[in-house]
């Protein structure tokens, strides 16, 4: 505040001093101009009197003396002289007069009065010079033949000395003038300070509040100063700050309830921080909408990888999906190129996660753990996402340097928010897949059931249009009823599981296995002709004969791990689409006819379908229908005789009842 008052005092002194100087300066100029104007008029009058025709005809030198005496009485008079033009000097036979200065020459050229005021160097005086031209009249031509009317006949010149009024006043009242300026400045300062004191305090208070708001502190309030518009402005400003403070606090709390973040990772200003957080939440919302539409978890994991790439510039990235301790999917991304991972990559991640004292960056206590490791040239952030007891996701983010590792640790919380949204969707996809599998698979063998066969049949139609052939196998365990009756249903289930395991080992990953009935199975081999289908069928037949314990049972414990030591075999019928039919159900029936033929020929063999089997089946059905008709006629005759006997018995009973009533 002291410096503010000092500034006001200096400003007042400068303003008053400048005004005083300007006022005296203008007065001085005015006085000089007025004096010069008077002297110029007087000199013009003298010139007119002296050089009138009458005066010239008489004693001109005497009148020159009179004019000189008249001007000499003026204050500050210095010099006076006459100048003749060259024409008059030549006519009088006298030397030509030289023009003394610029003023005199200008007067001869312009034929008008010329004057100037010049400061005398190193003095407080000014030199006033004036020249008045004498214009030749008609009367002058009588004496001076060389002249013409209107020519310059000569000039009257004079000079005067004027004291500098401003400096004279200053010299005479130096102390008084300075005293007036100081007193006036103090009075002016007091008046200004009294007037702007409230405004100054208001400005300083407003400045503190604004600086606080810029720094993120909206709790500072503006102190009330002044009345009227200042008071209203203070009140409105405080109301605005209070609304901002409450709103930002409320928004911050609500965001923190749905979004985990570190304030140090965002702007210190709450308004800017909330803007950044809203942008982050918007991205999170778009991410969630995108992964909710994903049907496969591989698509969800791909989006998580995109999020990691957005926040961390890594050297390379490893992803692995672990189910029951086995790698079911994974990749390594380096320089936008994707390659397969190896078991060693996963083992390295697990080793770092299971270290004695891992550097845990973040742990949500729900199975999501981030750790950082910096050993030798390896700078890595490992992420473990727990989905269920048997499903884990691993991400390994390898960075270029330890500095990058430390800097990117703050990005982990941001990445976690996306993972938190993705984890329920991953679990839901797994649950949906499990439900779908349970509805489409056989509980005992995990082979597809007939419901899935109906669904799969629809996709076959499109593939047939692409000229893809399909081999169809129908399989049946020989003498299965005797196995159940002799060894029990548990052994029968083990035999079914054993056949399922044998089939899986013999077919490819894209081939489909269906449990069609009790011990009957259908296998559809994609892109397979009759010859290849027979090879697969023969492979299944020979493998099943020597199989003892099914690996399927060993892993799932569905069949009590019973070892089968008795002789067993399987009969297989083979058909091919579209060689014999473009309809999958018709092709399955064809394979079934071939299977029936294998049974009739002694079992434990592979029979391929042929049109002759269809004709044989038709002949057999015709014979069966004939036998059925004969049987029905015989049954009808027996029924007629029985009805007649019933009628007789009924009549006999009625007669007995009648006799009783009588």
MOZISUL-V617184 format. One record per residue. N is the residue number from 0. RES is the residue in one small letter. PSI is psi in whole degrees, 0 to 359 (NA if undefined). D_CENTER is the distance of its C-alpha to the mean C-alpha in Angstrom with 2 decimals. Layout:
<<N;RES;PSI;D_CENTER> <N;RES;PSI;D_CENTER>>
This chain:
<<0;x;326;46.56> <1;x;315;49.50> <2;x;329;47.68> <3;x;316;46.72> <4;x;319;50.42> <5;x;318;51.49> <6;x;319;49.15> <7;x;318;50.55> <8;x;311;54.12> <9;x;320;53.63> <10;x;317;52.00> <11;x;316;54.97> <12;x;317;57.50> <13;x;316;55.93> <14;x;314;55.78> <15;x;317;59.37> <16;x;316;60.76> <17;x;320;59.15> <18;x;318;60.46> <19;x;315;63.94> <20;x;315;64.02> <21;x;319;62.91> <22;x;313;65.51> <23;x;320;68.36> <24;x;315;67.31> <25;x;324;67.41> <26;x;316;70.76> <27;x;314;72.16> <28;x;318;71.10> <29;x;315;72.60> <30;x;316;75.89> <31;x;315;76.16> <32;x;322;75.54> <33;x;317;78.07> <34;x;317;80.68> <35;x;322;80.06> <36;x;319;80.40> <37;x;313;83.72> <38;x;322;85.11> <39;x;320;84.04> <40;x;318;85.85> <41;x;320;88.89> <42;x;323;89.05> <43;x;320;88.81> <44;x;318;91.69> <45;x;318;93.73> <46;x;321;93.14> <47;x;321;94.25> <48;x;313;97.38> <49;x;320;98.33> <50;x;20;97.88> <51;x;157;99.39> <52;x;320;102.33> <53;x;315;104.91> <54;x;324;103.84> <55;x;324;103.71> <56;x;334;107.25> <57;x;212;108.50> <58;x;94;107.84> <59;x;317;104.16> <60;x;327;104.14> <61;x;319;105.30> <62;x;330;102.43> <63;x;319;100.03> <64;x;319;101.31> <65;x;317;100.91> <66;x;317;97.26> <67;x;315;96.62> <68;x;324;98.24> <69;x;318;96.19> <70;x;329;92.86> <71;x;337;93.90> <72;x;347;94.01> <73;x;148;90.27> <74;x;130;88.03> <75;x;10;86.59> <76;x;138;88.86> <77;x;313;88.85> <78;x;157;90.30> <79;x;137;91.75> <80;x;160;92.95> <81;x;150;93.83> <82;x;133;92.86> <83;x;150;94.80> <84;x;164;93.33> <85;x;327;94.57> <86;x;314;96.64> <87;x;318;98.60> <88;x;319;99.06> <89;x;321;100.49> <90;x;327;102.75> <91;x;354;104.10> <92;x;28;104.56> <93;x;160;102.31> <94;x;146;99.50> <95;x;141;96.12> <96;x;139;93.87> <97;x;143;90.53> <98;x;129;87.45> <99;x;319;86.29> <100;x;183;82.56> <101;x;323;79.63> <102;x;316;80.33> <103;x;320;83.86> <104;x;319;82.73> <105;x;322;80.05> <106;x;320;82.68> <107;x;328;84.99> <108;x;316;82.23> <109;x;346;80.71> <110;x;33;84.08> <111;x;163;82.34> <112;x;135;82.21> <113;x;139;79.88> <114;x;159;78.90> <115;x;152;76.50> <116;x;122;75.73> <117;x;132;75.01> <118;x;129;74.13> <119;x;123;76.85> <120;x;136;75.22> <121;x;24;75.30> <122;x;171;77.03> <123;x;27;76.23> <124;x;158;78.22> <125;x;140;77.44> <126;x;123;79.71> <127;x;119;80.25> <128;x;135;81.68> <129;x;139;82.97> <130;x;131;84.83> <131;x;117;86.56> <132;x;149;87.78> <133;x;116;91.30> <134;x;129;91.33> <135;x;132;94.64> <136;x;183;96.37> <137;x;328;99.16> <138;x;336;101.76> <139;x;337;100.43> <140;x;338;101.34> <141;x;328;105.05> <142;x;329;105.03> <143;x;96;102.20> <144;x;337;102.62> <145;x;349;99.52> <146;x;159;97.20> <147;x;154;95.65> <148;x;130;94.72> <149;x;351;91.15> <150;x;163;91.15> <151;x;122;90.41> <152;x;339;93.71> <153;x;194;92.22> <154;x;154;90.10> <155;x;128;90.58> <156;x;145;88.37> <157;x;157;87.78> <158;x;146;85.47> <159;x;157;84.76> <160;x;126;83.05> <161;x;135;80.63> <162;x;147;79.41> <163;x;108;75.59> <164;x;318;75.40> <165;x;312;71.97> <166;x;329;73.01> <167;x;317;76.34> <168;x;317;74.74> <169;x;316;72.37> <170;x;325;75.28> <171;x;331;77.34> <172;x;44;74.78> <173;x;308;72.21> <174;x;316;72.15> <175;x;319;72.27> <176;x;316;69.34> <177;x;321;67.16> <178;x;318;68.12> <179;x;316;67.21> <180;x;316;63.78> <181;x;312;63.07> <182;x;316;64.27> <183;x;322;62.41> <184;x;317;59.20> <185;x;316;59.60> <186;x;316;60.28> <187;x;319;57.31> <188;x;315;55.08> <189;x;317;56.35> <190;x;316;55.76> <191;x;317;52.21> <192;x;320;51.38> <193;x;325;52.84> <194;x;322;50.84> <195;x;6;47.42> <196;x;312;47.68> <197;x;319;45.83> <198;x;320;43.23> <199;x;315;42.76> <200;x;321;42.30> <201;x;318;39.85> <202;x;316;37.83> <203;x;319;37.83> <204;x;319;36.85> <205;x;320;34.07> <206;x;315;32.87> <207;x;319;32.82> <208;x;318;30.91> <209;x;318;28.23> <210;x;321;27.95> <211;x;318;27.67> <212;x;320;24.91> <213;x;323;22.93> <214;x;357;23.51> <215;x;4;22.44> <216;x;106;26.05> <217;x;13;26.71> <218;x;346;30.16> <219;x;134;32.02> <220;x;153;34.13> <221;x;128;35.90> <222;x;145;39.67> <223;x;125;41.86> <224;x;142;43.94> <225;x;180;45.97> <226;x;175;46.78> <227;x;230;45.84> <228;x;329;42.54> <229;x;318;41.58> <230;x;317;42.16> <231;x;318;40.18> <232;x;319;37.22> <233;x;316;37.35> <234;x;314;37.50> <235;x;320;34.57> <236;x;318;32.40> <237;x;322;33.29> <238;x;318;32.53> <239;x;315;29.03> <240;x;322;28.46> <241;x;317;29.90> <242;x;316;27.72> <243;x;317;24.56> <244;x;312;25.93> <245;x;318;26.79> <246;x;315;23.65> <247;x;319;21.30> <248;x;316;23.67> <249;x;314;23.78> <250;x;319;20.03> <251;x;317;19.75> <252;x;317;22.60> <253;x;320;21.29> <254;x;319;17.90> <255;x;335;19.95> <256;x;340;22.11> <257;x;353;19.53> <258;x;120;17.01> <259;x;130;18.35> <260;x;158;16.86> <261;x;127;18.36> <262;x;332;18.19> <263;x;341;18.82> <264;x;355;15.45> <265;x;179;13.80> <266;x;148;15.02> <267;x;333;18.70> <268;x;122;18.40> <269;x;322;18.17> <270;x;314;16.53> <271;x;323;13.64> <272;x;317;13.63> <273;x;322;13.64> <274;x;316;10.73> <275;x;321;8.69> <276;x;321;10.60> <277;x;319;10.13> <278;x;321;6.34> <279;x;318;7.71> <280;x;324;10.58> <281;x;315;9.03> <282;x;322;7.77> <283;x;321;11.27> <284;x;316;12.94> <285;x;321;11.90> <286;x;315;13.05> <287;x;317;16.21> <288;x;323;17.02> <289;x;316;16.86> <290;x;336;19.11> <291;x;332;21.42> <292;x;350;22.37> <293;x;131;23.22> <294;x;339;26.99> <295;x;145;27.23> <296;x;338;25.96> <297;x;326;25.49> <298;x;321;22.60> <299;x;315;21.07> <300;x;325;21.63> <301;x;321;20.02> <302;x;324;16.72> <303;x;320;17.14> <304;x;322;17.75> <305;x;322;14.50> <306;x;315;12.73> <307;x;317;15.09> <308;x;329;14.40> <309;x;323;10.66> <310;x;339;11.81> <311;x;124;15.29> <312;x;100;16.84> <313;x;164;20.13> <314;x;311;23.51> <315;x;162;24.09> <316;x;135;23.33> <317;x;134;26.06> <318;x;140;25.91> <319;x;136;29.06> <320;x;120;30.12> <321;x;123;33.41> <322;x;121;35.84> <323;x;38;39.20> <324;x;1;38.74> <325;x;148;38.28> <326;x;114;35.33> <327;x;337;34.58> <328;x;159;31.40> <329;x;166;29.31> <330;x;163;27.90> <331;x;123;27.19> <332;x;121;24.21> <333;x;124;24.74> <334;x;42;23.51> <335;x;11;22.07> <336;x;136;25.63> <337;x;134;26.59> <338;x;169;30.03> <339;x;153;32.09> <340;x;164;32.47> <341;x;166;35.87> <342;x;326;37.49> <343;x;327;37.48> <344;x;315;33.68> <345;x;319;33.72> <346;x;324;36.74> <347;x;319;35.10> <348;x;312;32.13> <349;x;323;34.63> <350;x;317;36.76> <351;x;322;34.00> <352;x;328;33.01> <353;x;11;36.70> <354;x;160;37.49> <355;x;314;39.69> <356;x;75;37.25> <357;x;148;33.72> <358;x;90;31.03> <359;x;119;29.06> <360;x;318;25.53> <361;x;141;24.87> <362;x;118;27.13> <363;x;6;26.61> <364;x;16;30.33> <365;x;14;29.60> <366;x;4;29.65> <367;x;114;26.22> <368;x;132;26.92> <369;x;131;25.09> <370;x;153;27.46> <371;x;144;27.26> <372;x;133;30.15> <373;x;100;31.12> <374;x;123;34.48> <375;x;240;35.83> <376;x;3;33.25> <377;x;119;31.29> <378;x;106;28.09> <379;x;146;26.54> <380;x;118;24.58> <381;x;141;26.25> <382;x;128;25.00> <383;x;126;27.47> <384;x;113;26.58> <385;x;122;29.73> <386;x;310;29.99> <387;x;182;33.74> <388;x;333;36.94> <389;x;5;37.05> <390;x;125;33.40> <391;x;148;31.04> <392;x;135;27.82> <393;x;138;27.43> <394;x;134;24.54> <395;x;116;25.45> <396;x;107;22.85> <397;x;125;24.89> <398;x;171;23.68> <399;x;329;25.40> <400;x;168;26.70> <401;x;327;27.38> <402;x;315;25.21> <403;x;323;22.16> <404;x;314;23.37> <405;x;318;23.57> <406;x;322;20.19> <407;x;352;18.41> <408;x;331;20.43> <409;x;340;18.00> <410;x;351;15.31> <411;x;319;17.90> <412;x;320;17.42> <413;x;315;13.79> <414;x;323;15.14> <415;x;323;18.07> <416;x;322;16.31> <417;x;320;15.47> <418;x;321;19.06> <419;x;323;20.49> <420;x;330;19.18> <421;x;329;20.38> <422;x;314;23.80> <423;x;325;25.42> <424;x;321;24.40> <425;x;315;25.92> <426;x;320;29.01> <427;x;319;29.25> <428;x;321;29.17> <429;x;318;31.86> <430;x;316;33.87> <431;x;317;33.64> <432;x;320;34.69> <433;x;316;37.51> <434;x;318;38.71> <435;x;318;38.55> <436;x;321;40.47> <437;x;329;43.00> <438;x;340;43.62> <439;x;356;43.96> <440;x;158;45.83> <441;x;129;49.30> <442;x;323;49.37> <443;x;310;52.12> <444;x;347;51.10> <445;x;12;47.37> <446;x;157;48.29> <447;x;148;46.87> <448;x;185;49.03> <449;x;333;50.40> <450;x;316;47.55> <451;x;329;45.08> <452;x;322;47.70> <453;x;321;47.54> <454;x;317;43.76> <455;x;329;44.04> <456;x;328;46.81> <457;x;324;44.43> <458;x;336;42.31> <459;x;325;45.54> <460;x;316;46.36> <461;x;323;43.33> <462;x;329;44.08> <463;x;327;47.70> <464;x;339;46.62> <465;x;12;45.01> <466;x;37;48.48> <467;x;127;47.64> <468;x;159;50.76> <469;x;133;51.05> <470;x;137;53.77> <471;x;124;54.82> <472;x;136;56.80> <473;x;124;58.66> <474;x;148;59.85> <475;x;132;62.34> <476;x;130;63.86> <477;x;138;67.61> <478;x;41;69.89> <479;x;325;66.96> <480;x;322;69.09> <481;x;325;71.70> <482;x;314;69.00> <483;x;317;67.97> <484;x;327;71.63> <485;x;313;72.72> <486;x;348;69.88> <487;x;164;67.95> <488;x;333;64.59> <489;x;317;62.66> <490;x;323;64.00> <491;x;317;63.30> <492;x;322;59.62> <493;x;322;59.58> <494;x;321;61.04> <495;x;315;58.37> <496;x;323;55.60> <497;x;318;57.41> <498;x;320;57.44> <499;x;315;53.73> <500;x;322;52.96> <501;x;317;55.28> <502;x;316;53.63> <503;x;322;50.14> <504;x;335;51.44> <505;x;339;53.01> <506;x;173;50.21> <507;x;172;46.79> <508;x;328;43.36> <509;x;357;42.77> <510;x;156;46.24> <511;x;136;46.67> <512;x;128;49.25> <513;x;138;50.45> <514;x;111;53.05> <515;x;327;55.14> <516;x;207;57.86> <517;x;292;59.61> <518;x;13;60.27> <519;x;137;59.11> <520;x;148;55.95> <521;x;132;54.31> <522;x;129;52.38> <523;x;119;50.43> <524;x;113;49.96> <525;x;136;47.36> <526;x;43;48.42> <527;x;133;51.94> <528;x;183;55.37> <529;x;317;58.71> <530;x;314;59.75> <531;x;321;56.51> <532;x;321;56.55> <533;x;322;60.15> <534;x;315;59.22> <535;x;318;56.51> <536;x;316;58.96> <537;x;324;61.69> <538;x;317;59.35> <539;x;316;58.52> <540;x;313;62.25> <541;x;323;63.36> <542;x;325;60.58> <543;x;328;61.34> <544;x;319;65.03> <545;x;351;64.41> <546;x;142;61.42> <547;x;303;62.33> <548;x;131;59.29> <549;x;134;55.98> <550;x;332;52.86> <551;x;313;51.04> <552;x;323;53.26> <553;x;330;52.96> <554;x;333;49.20> <555;x;351;49.17> <556;x;45;52.68> <557;x;338;53.36> <558;x;24;56.92> <559;x;19;58.38> <560;x;39;58.36> <561;x;130;61.75> <562;x;129;63.23> <563;x;116;65.00> <564;x;350;68.25> <565;x;164;70.14> <566;x;136;70.34> <567;x;156;67.57> <568;x;170;66.50> <569;x;140;64.24> <570;x;142;65.06> <571;x;131;62.47> <572;x;142;62.43> <573;x;135;60.30> <574;x;168;59.14> <575;x;138;56.66> <576;x;141;54.38> <577;x;24;54.85> <578;x;317;58.23> <579;x;338;60.03> <580;x;153;57.61> <581;x;2;54.11> <582;x;126;54.00> <583;x;323;52.83> <584;x;321;55.18> <585;x;321;58.10> <586;x;323;57.27> <587;x;320;57.19> <588;x;322;60.60> <589;x;317;61.84> <590;x;327;60.76> <591;x;320;62.47> <592;x;320;65.69> <593;x;322;65.52> <594;x;318;65.02> <595;x;322;68.08> <596;x;321;70.02> <597;x;323;69.11> <598;x;317;70.42> <599;x;330;73.64> <600;x;10;74.22> <601;x;2;74.17> <602;x;178;70.49> <603;x;52;68.46> <604;x;166;67.67> <605;x;126;65.11> <606;x;131;66.16> <607;x;151;64.30> <608;x;147;64.46> <609;x;155;66.85> <610;x;334;68.02> <611;x;327;71.42> <612;x;326;69.88> <613;x;316;68.81> <614;x;320;72.37> <615;x;321;73.81> <616;x;321;71.59> <617;x;318;72.73> <618;x;318;76.40> <619;x;318;75.98> <620;x;323;74.35> <621;x;317;77.32> <622;x;319;79.82> <623;x;320;77.98> <624;x;323;78.03> <625;x;315;81.78> <626;x;324;82.52> <627;x;321;80.46> <628;x;317;82.47> <629;x;317;85.77> <630;x;321;84.70> <631;x;321;83.71> <632;x;318;87.17> <633;x;319;88.99> <634;x;326;87.03> <635;x;320;87.82> <636;x;317;91.65> <637;x;323;91.56> <638;x;323;89.74> <639;x;315;92.40> <640;x;321;95.29> <641;x;323;93.54> <642;x;320;93.06> <643;x;317;96.78> <644;x;323;97.68> <645;x;322;95.39> <646;x;317;97.11> <647;x;317;100.54> <648;x;321;99.42> <649;x;318;97.97> <650;x;321;101.28> <651;x;318;103.24> <652;x;321;101.22> <653;x;322;101.58> <654;x;322;105.34> <655;x;318;105.38> <656;x;322;103.55> <657;x;316;106.02> <658;x;322;109.03> <659;x;319;107.57> <660;x;325;107.26> <661;x;NA;110.84>>
